[in-house]
Amino acid sequence: MGHLKATIVQPFFLDLAESFRAVSFLAGASALAAGASVAAGLDSRAYRLNWPSGTTVFELDQPKVLEFKVRVLAEHAAEPAAHRVDVAADLRGDWSVPLRAKGFDSEKPTAWSVEGILPYLTGDAQDTLFTRITELSAPGSRLAIGALGSCLDQDRLAALEETYPGLTLSGDVNFSALTYDDTQKTKPADWLAEHGWAVDPVRTNPELQASYGRTPSEVDLQVDQIMHSEYITATR
Ligand SMILES: C[S@@+](CC[C@H](N)C(=O)[O-])C[C@H]1O[C@@H](n2cnc3c(N)ncnc32)[C@H](O)[C@@H]1O
């Protein structure tokens, strides 16, 4: 999955990373006690963002991914911008157990980030993930989701890479072979609205860029027709 992330990163996610200020939406509420990044991967916002003083940021992922990130960032003398806590967990199991064991308090509001994981989950696993997050979310909690479609048109992707030299969307990886059919899944925004979350209007990557005063490039518009991005923010 690290490979996928690395090869898919330009230019589509560049704008995402800079303009989907998920965590500024999340951390904007100074009453928040914690940030929790589910499938944190190599995301470095625990190090880069201006977190409210006293915030703990829990990062959940597979142990080797977390170990790698911490080691590399330490080699570059990077310092977390919040009290950062690793939670090595398999998201297919009950990750609330190791999360609580590391000090997570579900009585206090949390800022959740769920980005880059949903296509890799079955419909049932996705529902379970949101159920667990909801159970752990005190009133005032916030949730930001970055999602992509699952069954991508590989021929169209390949054609786009031909048209735009330097654009590498999936390398040698067949993304759709790693993901589950999203037509079989409940739309995240619908699920959340049905389970007590106030959900903001869902935006695509180009819509998100436009909302930040950017003009999406032609390639971003075309990529999004294949990727079917969805950026969702919700409050409980
Ligand atoms: C595409 S990355 C997303 C990383 C980050 N959220 C971002 O958007 O940059 C997906 C992450 O999900 C993690 N992941 C996938 N399946 C997992 C599982 N069953 N348990 C824990 N982590 C998992 C991978 O290790 C990987 O770091």
The ligand as an SDF file (V2000), in Angstrom:
LIG
                    3D

 27 29  0  0  0  0  0  0  0  0999 V2000
   -3.1650    4.7670    1.2820 C   0  0  0  0  0  0  0  0  0  0  0  0
   -2.5580    4.7270    2.9340 S   0  0  0  0  0  0  0  0  0  0  0  0
   -3.3160    6.1620    3.6280 C   0  0  0  0  0  0  0  0  0  0  0  0
   -2.4280    6.8760    4.5790 C   0  0  0  0  0  0  0  0  0  0  0  0
   -2.8700    8.2450    5.0770 C   0  0  0  0  0  0  0  0  0  0  0  0
   -4.1530    8.1880    5.7790 N   0  0  0  0  0  0  0  0  0  0  0  0
   -2.9260    9.2390    3.9620 C   0  0  0  0  0  0  0  0  0  0  0  0
   -4.0170    9.5600    3.4750 O   0  0  0  0  0  0  0  0  0  0  0  0
   -1.8520    9.6970    3.5450 O   0  0  0  0  0  0  0  0  0  0  0  0
   -3.4780    3.4050    3.6390 C   0  0  0  0  0  0  0  0  0  0  0  0
   -2.9810    2.9800    5.0000 C   0  0  0  0  0  0  0  0  0  0  0  0
   -3.8900    2.0320    5.5220 O   0  0  0  0  0  0  0  0  0  0  0  0
   -3.1630    1.1130    6.2940 C   0  0  0  0  0  0  0  0  0  0  0  0
   -3.9400   -0.1110    6.4420 N   0  0  0  0  0  0  0  0  0  0  0  0
   -4.5180   -0.8460    5.4780 C   0  0  0  0  0  0  0  0  0  0  0  0
   -5.1220   -1.9170    5.9760 N   0  0  0  0  0  0  0  0  0  0  0  0
   -4.9330   -1.8650    7.3230 C   0  0  0  0  0  0  0  0  0  0  0  0
   -5.3240   -2.6940    8.4100 C   0  0  0  0  0  0  0  0  0  0  0  0
   -6.0340   -3.8120    8.2120 N   0  0  0  0  0  0  0  0  0  0  0  0
   -4.9600   -2.3360    9.6570 N   0  0  0  0  0  0  0  0  0  0  0  0
   -4.2370   -1.2040    9.8720 C   0  0  0  0  0  0  0  0  0  0  0  0
   -3.8590   -0.3730    8.8740 N   0  0  0  0  0  0  0  0  0  0  0  0
   -4.1900   -0.7100    7.6280 C   0  0  0  0  0  0  0  0  0  0  0  0
   -1.8870    0.8880    5.4880 C   0  0  0  0  0  0  0  0  0  0  0  0
   -0.8460    0.3570    6.2990 O   0  0  0  0  0  0  0  0  0  0  0  0
   -1.6160    2.2890    4.9730 C   0  0  0  0  0  0  0  0  0  0  0  0
   -0.7220    2.9900    5.8080 O   0  0  0  0  0  0  0  0  0  0  0  0
  1  2  1  0
  2  3  1  0
  2 10  1  0
  3  4  1  0
  4  5  1  0
  5  6  1  0
  5  7  1  0
  7  8  2  0
  7  9  1  0
 10 11  1  0
 11 12  1  0
 11 26  1  0
 12 13  1  0
 13 14  1  0
 13 24  1  0
 14 15  1  0
 14 23  1  0
 15 16  2  0
 16 17  1  0
 17 18  1  0
 17 23  2  0
 18 19  1  0
 18 20  2  0
 20 21  1  0
 21 22  2  0
 22 23  1  0
 24 25  1  0
 24 26  1  0
 26 27  1  0
M  CHG  2   2   1   9  -1
M  END
$$$$
